[in-house]
Amino acid sequence: AAPTTPKAEPTTTKALSTPKPEPTTTKVLSTPKPEPTTPKALSTPKPEPTTTKALSTPKPEPTTTHAPAPAPAPTKAPANLPSFLVGTQTGQGTFYSTGLGACGIVNKDSDHIAAVSHLLFDAFPGYDGVNPNDNPMCGKQVSVSYGGKSVTVTLTDRCTGCALTDLDFSPSAFNILADFSVGRIQDIEWNWLD
């Protein structure tokens, strides 16, 4: 018979556990605070508070001030029109010998016409600066007043010596407003008619 090998007994291995270390605490010892070595200052007694009574002044009575009514706003030109096209214009008036004007019209001294300033003529809306005969200002009428007299004139010319709102009249139109001997009239007023 064959030899038999004894069966080995099963073995169990137990893991050895190491004991958990006890927690350690470290105590920090505090050092006592040293006593101040400087001598204590002598305290001076605080003065007693004093009260000052303020004299009361009577409240002023409210007053009402009436502001003057605001002055009427000046007439302004609409945004798309120059100021010289809106409202009453004020300037100087002179006269000249007529003839062929900047608008291409031949005038006589007996015609009631006037020349406007070159500044107004050249800036008139719609004028392209190329042909003065095509200026939309040509043929427009204005009513002019001076010294209680008035005249209606047709604009047919351009005045290079005039300020923006001055007018240079034909002799017949000027003579309705003033005598020739005056030569130049101040503060004429004029308005566009169309």
Salt bridges, closest charged atoms under 4 A:
ASP122 OD2 - ARG158 NH2 2.68
